[in-house]
Amino acid sequence: MSQEYEVRGGVFTGRVISNKMQKSATVRWEHTQEIPKYERKERRNTKITVHVPEDMELEEGDTVKVGETRPISKTKSHVVMEKIEDEEQEGEE
């Protein structure tokens, strides 16, 4: 059963931190938030459970592009759109 998910809403890049679930992975999205009182920026991260299409193979540490979609399950409302090749990883191989 192959199903396409329409991407609507936000698109971001993140790093896969766990892929032990079937058809799912956990992605960490690191971002910054402005704190006006102190005129500084703060680093934050968010862990999101994403749907992985059947034709895509992911490993921990991969950088991926993730898009928001309709709710797929109780915890999943994002889908992996593509795997981004890192220049660092290409040099190590």
FENWO-V154215 format. One line per field, one symbol per residue. ss: DSSP state (~ for helix, > for strand, _ for the rest). phi: phi as a letter, one per 30 degrees, with the letter a starting at -180 (. if undefined). psi: psi as a letter, one per 20 degrees, with the letter a starting at -180 (. if undefined). A space follows every 50 residues. Layout:
ss=???
phi=???
psi=???
This chain:
ss=__________>>>>>>>>_____>>>>>>>>>>>>____>>>>>>>>>>> >___________>>>>>>_________>>>>>>>__~~~~~~_
phi=.cbccddbjdbbcacdcabdddibacccccbcbdcdechbccdbbbcbdb dceddccbbdjdcbccbdbddcaeccbbbdcaccddddddddd
psi=oppqpppqbqprqrppipkiqpjrrpppoprqppohgjlrqpprqppppq poqhjppqrpiqpqppqqarphahipkqqpgqpppqhghhhh.
